[in-house]
């Protein structure tokens, strides 16, 4: 069930109305849990057992870890089994030289659900005084539909305490409606429109000139940002309307002056997850011997998390090498402290990010090499009207990039009388939903 489609709007309006009418907290949680299970199974009911497995494991883990925290590594490994099986089986077989693959589908959001569960188990095992997580709270934490498919990646200490404060009010709806409408526009009017141009170019880069390839690379950078940040905006807004506050997931990443800073602004909940559960433990291990190795290993893990393909591994590894150099030379701090050099750093960083995204988007390393070769052939073709439109969408997005923050959007819109803002936003949401219904496009990060 895609956030931008009319069916989701009807579904979510029904959820809001039901939660508003049912005042008992226990029943509100039960309703949200059932709605979350319906939301997940609506896409593919055959994988509902995967979600059920994670819920069962979460409940079992909290019971076991309450008295035996030493079992945490075993539980984490068990939690990784579905992810490894569904996402990496064929990749591992091919990489090891086996001439066999299996027709294994990828359950939606399996990477996000796995990381959500693992963070809860690790945090719970570290608690000096174990909290009393109920079966219902754990189930709802794992399956809560706004973040179920593509994040933000939550922490149990953030979400579970809020489950006792579920509420649907006019204030919550009005406050979060602007963020949902902005997410709708970014997804339907920008990301999806640019995606129609980007996709065929990346399929056959050798058939296009340098200008078209540059436009497709810039277009994909804007597409993937608008697509993923749109989902995050709508997830934050839907949870907010239910009285639950989600963390922000993006903070104008294309204004970063280094890759190190980019990952403090891009998919922030994943970055912080990798920092807390991979990078920091590695720092403790390699502090004296190989102090920069944790950066490389963490970024390799980030690349592999994004997909079972050597392009993602290489993409993560190259970022790790660059970030190691930034750390070793002090580049990140140098650029940050010189305000006249910082704009140049932002431009250079965007170019590096752009070139790396070509590898990220390509289906194979060979295809990426073909793209780079054609891009730097400097064969220029006349610009078409469609390409001019795509450039316009890119420039508009980047020009407004500094203002694209969840709290900023909501607080600015709250200054407008709701009698004016609410009707306009409803027209925007319904209009975008009607446009999306003509050609439904899934969110790009659903594949991860």
N, C-alpha and C positions, 0 to 999 in steps of 0.2 A: 504494500500500500504506500504509494508515493505521496509525500507531503503536499505536492503542488496540484494534485488531482481533486476533482469534485468529491470523489468517494471518501477521501480522507477528511475533507471539510465536514461532510455529513457525519462521519464517524466521530470526529473530535467534538463537534457541537453536541452530539448525543452523550458523549462522555462528560462534557462540562455540565450539561443539564442534569444528568443522573447524579453526579457528585454533589451538585448544588442542592438537589432535592433530598438526598440521603445524608443526614447529619451525623449518623453514628460512624466514628472513625474506623472501627473494625470492618464494617460493611463497605466503607469507602475504599479501604485497602483491597478487600476481596474483589470489588468491582474493577478497580484499576488492574489487578492481577489478571482477571479474566479478559479484560479488554486488551491487555498487553499480549496475552497468548493468542487471542484472535488476530491482533495486528500482525504478529509474526507469522502465523499460519496462513494468513490471507495470501502471502506471496507464494509459499510452497508448504502445504500442510505436511508433506512427507518428512520435513526436517524438524518437526515440532519435538521429536524425541531427543534431538541434540540439545535443545533448550531445556528440556526436562532433565537431561543428564546433568547439565551445569547447575541447575537449581538443586537437584539432589546432592551433588557433590559439595555445593556451598553450605548446605544445611549440615551435612555429615562432617565437613571439615571444621566448622565452628564448634560442633559438639566434641570432636576429637581433640582439637587444639586447645580447648579450655583446660584440659588436664595433661595433654601430651604435646607441647609445642615443638618437640624435636622431630615430629613427623611432617613438618612443613615442606621439606624438599620432596618427599614422596608424594604428597598431595599436589604440589605444583607440577610434578612430572605427569601425574594422572590427569590433571587439568589440561595439559598440553597435548594429550593423545588425540582427541578429535581434531584439533587444529593441524597437527602433523599429518594425520591420516587423510583428511579431506583436501588440504591445501598443498602438501609437499610430497605426497606419495609418488606421483608421476615424475616430479622434478628430481627426486632422489634416485629413482630407478634409472632414468635417462642419464643423470650425471655419473652414476656408478657403472654405466656401460651396458645395462640390460636393455635388450631390444623388445621391450614390452611395456605397455601402458594400460591403465584401467579407465573406464568411463565413470569417473567420480565427479559428481556435481559439487559445487561449493555452497554450503549453507550461508545464507545472508548474515553478515555481521559477525561471523565466527571469530575473527581476530579481535574485534572490540569486546565481545562477550568474554572471550578467554582472558584478556587483560583485565577486564573488570573483576572477574572472579579471582584471578591471581593476586591482584592488589588487595582485595578483601582478606584473603587467607593470610598473606604476609603481614599486613597491618594488624590483623587479629592476633597472630602468633607473637607479635612484638609488644602487645599491650601488657603492661605490668599487672594491671587489674582488668581481667577480661570483661567486656561489656556483655549485657544480656541481649543478644540478637535473637528475636523470635523467628520461627519458621516463616511466618508471613512476611516479615520485614526483609529477610534474606531473599526470599523468592521474588519479592517486588523490586528489590535493589538490582537483582540480576536481569530481570525481564522488563523493567519499566520502559514502556514503548517509546517515549521521546528520544532516548539515547540508545535504543536497542540495536539499531542497524548500523549506524556510523558515528557513534559517540555523541557528545564528548565522553572520553573515558573518565568515569567517576571513581571516587574513593568512598569506601563505606562510611568513613567518619564524616564525609560531607553530606551524603544522601540520607542514610538511615535515620539520623536524628531529625531530619526534616519531615519524615513520613508521619510524624505525629502532629504535623501542622498543615496537613492537606486542607486547602480551602479554595473555593471558587467564588470570587467577588467581582463586582463591576470594576473596582480599582485595579485588580490584577489583570483583568482582560484589557482594559484601556491602556495600561502601562506597557503591556507586552505586544499589543496589536501592531504598533509601528515596526517592531523588529521582525515580526512574521511577514508583514507586507514587503519590507525591504528584502528579506530572504527570497520571497516569491519573485520579485523583480530581478534580483541577481541571477536566480536560477533560470527563469523562463525567458526573460528579455535579453539577457547577456550570455550566460553560459551555454544555453541550448542553441542560440543563434550562431555563436562563434563555433560551436562544436560541429555544425553541419559543414563548415568550411575546413576545419582542422582534420577531420577524420579521413577524407579521401587523400589529402596531401601526405599524411603519415603512412597510408597504405602503399603508395607508389611515389616516393620522393624523387626518384630518378626522372620522372616525367614532368617535373616542375622547375621553373627558373628560381634564381636566388631570391628575388623579391617575394615570390609566393611562399618559399620555404621560410624566409624570415618572418613573414606575416603569420604563417601557421605556428611557428615557434612562439612568437609573442602572443598569438591568439590562444595557444594552449596554456601559457602561463596565466593568462587572465581567466580562461575557461575553468581550469582546475581550481583556481582560487575562488571565483564566484560560485562555482558549483558546490564545493565543500563548505565554504563559509556560509553559503545559503542554507545548507542542511543544518549547520551548527546554529545559525540564527533562529531557524524555525524550531529546532529542538529546544533551545533555550527559551523561546517564546511559549511553546506549548507547555513546557514544564512550569514556566512562570505563571501561566494562567491557572495552573492547578496549585499554586502556592509553593512550588519547589524552585529553588534557585540553583541553576547550573553554572559552572565556571565558564568564562569566556574562552574560546578556542583559537581565535585569531586576533592579532593586534597590529594591523597594517604591516604585514611582513615585507612588502616590497619597498618599505622605507628603511629597511635594515641596511647597515653599512658593511656587514660581513656575514658569512655563512653562520658563524657562531651566534650572532644576534638574530639572524633569520629564524633559527630553530628555537629561539626564545619567544618568537612572535607567531610562528606557523604551527598549526596543530599542537597548541601549547600543552594540552592534556596528555598527548602522546610523548612530547618532549620531556615533560616532568615525570612521567611514568618511567621512561628510559633512564632518566637521571637518577631517580630514587632506587630503582630495582636492578639496574645493570651498571651504570656509570660509577655511582658512589661505592658499591662493593668492589668494583674493579680498581678504583683509586686506592682503596685500602690495601689491595693485593699488590699493585704494581708501583706504589708511591716511591719506593726507594730504587727499584731496578729499571722500570720502563714507565716513566711518569706520563708519557703521551699516548701510550698504548690503549688506555681506557677509551679515549676519544675515538680511535679507529674501530675498536671492537663494538662500541655502542652504535656507531653509524652503520657498520656492517649489519648489525642486528636490525636497525631501522630499515635498511634496504631490503633485507630478507622478509621482514614483516610485511612490507608493501606488496610483495609478490614472489611467486615461485618461478623465478626466471633469473638468469645470470645478468640480465640488464639491470635488475634492481640491486643485485649484489654489487655490481661494478659502480652503479650510481651511488650507493651508500658508501662504498669504499673510497671513491674519489672525493666525496664530501668530507669523509674522515681525514684524508690526507691534507686537504686544504685547511680544514679546521685545526689540524695539528700544526701546520705552518703558521696559521694566524696566532696560535697560542705561543709557539716558540719564538716568533719574531716580535711579538707584542703589537702586531698590526691592529687588532681589534681595539685595544685601548688607545693606541696612537690616533687612529682615525676618529674615535669617539670624542677625544679631547681637543680636536682642532676643527672648529666650526666651519672654517673656509675649505678644508679638505673633505669634510664629511659628505657634501653633495656629490663629489667625485667618487667617494667610496660607495655611496648608494648606487650610483650608475654602474660602476664596475661590478658590484655585487649582483645587480640585476642581470647583467650580461652573463656572468658566470652561472647564475641560477638558470638562466634561459638555455644556455648550452647544455647544462646537465639535464634539464627537463627533456631535451631531445632524446637522450638515452633512456630516460624514465618512460617516455611515451612509445618508444619503438618496440616492436614485437620481438626483435632479436638484436644482438650486437652487430650482425652483418647489416641489418636494415639501418641501424643507427649510423654506421660508417658510411653507408650509401647516402644518407641524409646529409651528413657533414660534408661529404665530397661535393654533392650537388649545391649545397648552400654556399660553399666557398669557390664555386666555379665562376661566380660573378656574371652569370648569364641572366640578363635583365629582360623581362617582358613587359608590355604595356599593362597598366593597372586597369582592372575591370571595375564596374560600378559596385559589384558585390564586395570586392576587396576594399574599396573605399569605405563601404559601410562597416566592414569588420574593423578597419583602422579607427573609424569613429567610435565604435563601441569600446575599443581598447583604450583610447585616449580619455574618454569620459570616465571609465572605471578608474584609471590611474589618477586622473585629476581629482576624483572624490575619495581616493584611497585613504587619505589622512583622517577623514571623518567617519570611516567605516568601523565604529566600535559599538558594541551592544549597548552599553550604558549611555554613551553619548547620543545614540539614535533615540533611545527611549526618553531620556531626560529632555532633549531638545523638543521632541514632539509633545511632551507633556505641557509645554508652554503655550501650545495652540489650543483654543477651546475645543473640548471633545465633541461639541455639536457640529463643528466643522471638520475636525480631523477624522473622527470615526467613520462618517459616511464616505469620505474620500478613500480611506484605507480599505473599507469593505468593497468599494468599486474596484480598487487595484487588485485585491486578493481574488475576487470573483472573476474579474477580467483575465488575469494571468492564469487562473485555473481553467477557464474556458479555452484559452490558447494552448495550454499544456495538454488538454484532453484531446486536441486534434492530432498531436504527435507526442505521446508520452516518452520522455527520456529519463532513464534511471539516473540516480546520482553516481558520479564517477567512482567515488570511494566505496560503493557497494561491492566492487570487485575485490576489495581488500579485507 
